[in-house]
Amino acid sequence: MLSNPPAGPARRRLLEALIAAEHAVAPRAQDTRWDRICGYYTELERLTASPVVRLNRAVAVGEWHGPGAGLALLDGLDAGLPGSHRLPAVRAELLARHGDHPAARAAYGQALRLCTNEVERRHLAARLDGLSGGT
């Protein structure tokens, strides 16, 4: 992926910077180079074994390969992110995009129960309300 990349903490920071740069240079959300971001997250996950990195990678994979592929990467993350609202929030979004609105509603409900930040709670509640009446 990178020719002659730095090692250790510098490599991690470089990968994080490359991910941020890909988001920053895309003139529109749909122009984001998800293929590159997925590659950077794959390498970052290999380097860190972080469940948060894997969660972020699942989002990127969901954007590039579709929500089903992103959902598959969430398997096994519950133990690594206990009590975090972010995992069920990501699961809910991917499920909604996949068309499974009942499961998405349940996941948004779980995220709301775990979330303590009022701004994030309002966002999650709005996403849940957007699914009301769906199948």
C-alpha positions in Angstrom: 0.0 0.0 0.0 2.6 2.6 1.1 6.1 2.4 -0.3 8.6 2.4 2.5 6.1 3.4 5.2 7.3 4.5 8.7 7.1 2.0 11.5 5.6 2.0 15.0 3.5 4.9 16.2 4.4 7.1 13.2 2.9 4.5 10.9 -0.4 4.6 12.8 -0.5 8.4 12.7 0.3 8.3 9.0 -2.6 5.9 8.3 -4.9 8.1 10.4 -3.8 11.2 8.5 -4.3 9.4 5.1 -7.9 8.5 6.1 -8.6 12.1 7.2 -7.1 13.4 4.0 -9.3 11.2 1.8 -12.3 12.7 3.6 -11.0 16.2 3.3 -10.2 16.2 -0.4 -13.5 14.7 -1.6 -15.4 17.7 -3.0 -18.7 15.9 -2.3 -19.5 12.9 -0.1 -20.2 10.7 -3.1 -16.7 11.5 -4.4 -15.0 9.9 -1.3 -12.4 7.3 -2.3 -13.8 4.5 -0.1 -11.4 2.0 -1.7 -8.4 3.9 -0.4 -10.0 4.4 3.0 -10.8 0.7 3.3 -7.2 -0.1 2.5 -5.9 2.3 5.1 -8.3 0.9 7.7 -7.4 -2.7 6.9 -3.7 -1.8 7.5 -4.5 0.1 10.6 -6.6 -2.7 12.0 -3.8 -5.2 11.3 -1.4 -2.8 13.1 -3.6 -2.0 16.1 -6.2 -4.8 16.5 -8.4 -2.1 17.8 -12.2 -2.8 17.9 -12.8 0.9 17.2 -10.7 0.7 14.1 -12.6 -2.3 13.0 -15.9 -0.5 13.6 -14.7 2.4 11.4 -13.5 -0.1 8.8 -17.0 -1.6 8.8 -18.4 1.8 8.0 -16.0 2.3 5.2 -16.6 -1.2 3.8 -20.3 -0.6 4.0 -19.9 2.6 1.9 -17.6 0.9 -0.7 -19.1 -2.7 -0.9 -22.6 -2.1 0.4 -24.2 -2.5 3.8 -24.2 -6.3 3.9 -20.4 -6.3 3.7 -20.1 -3.7 6.5 -22.5 -5.7 8.7 -20.4 -8.8 8.3 -17.4 -7.0 9.8 -19.5 -6.1 12.9 -19.7 -9.8 14.0 -17.7 -10.4 17.2 -17.3 -6.7 18.1 -19.8 -6.7 21.0 -17.2 -8.1 23.4 -14.6 -5.5 22.3 -17.0 -2.5 22.7 -19.2 -3.3 25.7 -21.5 -0.6 26.7 -20.7 1.6 23.7 -23.6 3.1 21.8 -21.5 3.4 18.6 -21.6 -0.3 17.7 -25.5 -0.5 17.7 -25.7 2.9 16.0 -23.5 1.7 13.1 -25.3 -1.6 13.0 -28.6 0.3 12.8 -27.5 2.5 10.0 -26.2 -0.4 8.0 -29.3 -2.5 8.6 -31.5 0.5 7.5 -29.5 0.8 4.3 -29.7 -2.9 3.8 -33.5 -2.6 4.1 -34.0 -4.4 7.4 -36.0 -1.7 9.1 -37.3 -3.8 12.1 -33.8 -4.8 13.0 -32.5 -1.3 12.4 -35.2 0.1 14.8 -34.1 -2.4 17.4 -30.5 -1.4 17.0 -31.3 2.3 17.2 -33.2 1.6 20.4 -30.2 -0.2 21.9 -28.0 2.7 20.8 -30.3 5.2 22.4 -30.4 3.2 25.7 -26.6 3.3 25.8 -25.9 6.8 24.6 -25.4 9.5 27.2 -24.5 12.5 24.9 -27.7 14.5 24.3 -26.6 15.7 20.8 -25.9 12.2 19.7 -29.2 11.0 21.3 -31.1 13.5 19.3 -29.4 12.4 16.1 -30.1 8.7 16.9 -33.7 9.5 17.7 -34.1 11.4 14.4 -32.7 8.4 12.5 -35.1 6.1 14.4 -38.1 8.4 13.7 -37.1 8.3 10.0 -37.7 4.6 10.0 -41.2 4.8 11.6 -43.8 3.1 9.6 -41.2 1.2 7.5 -41.1 -2.5 7.2 
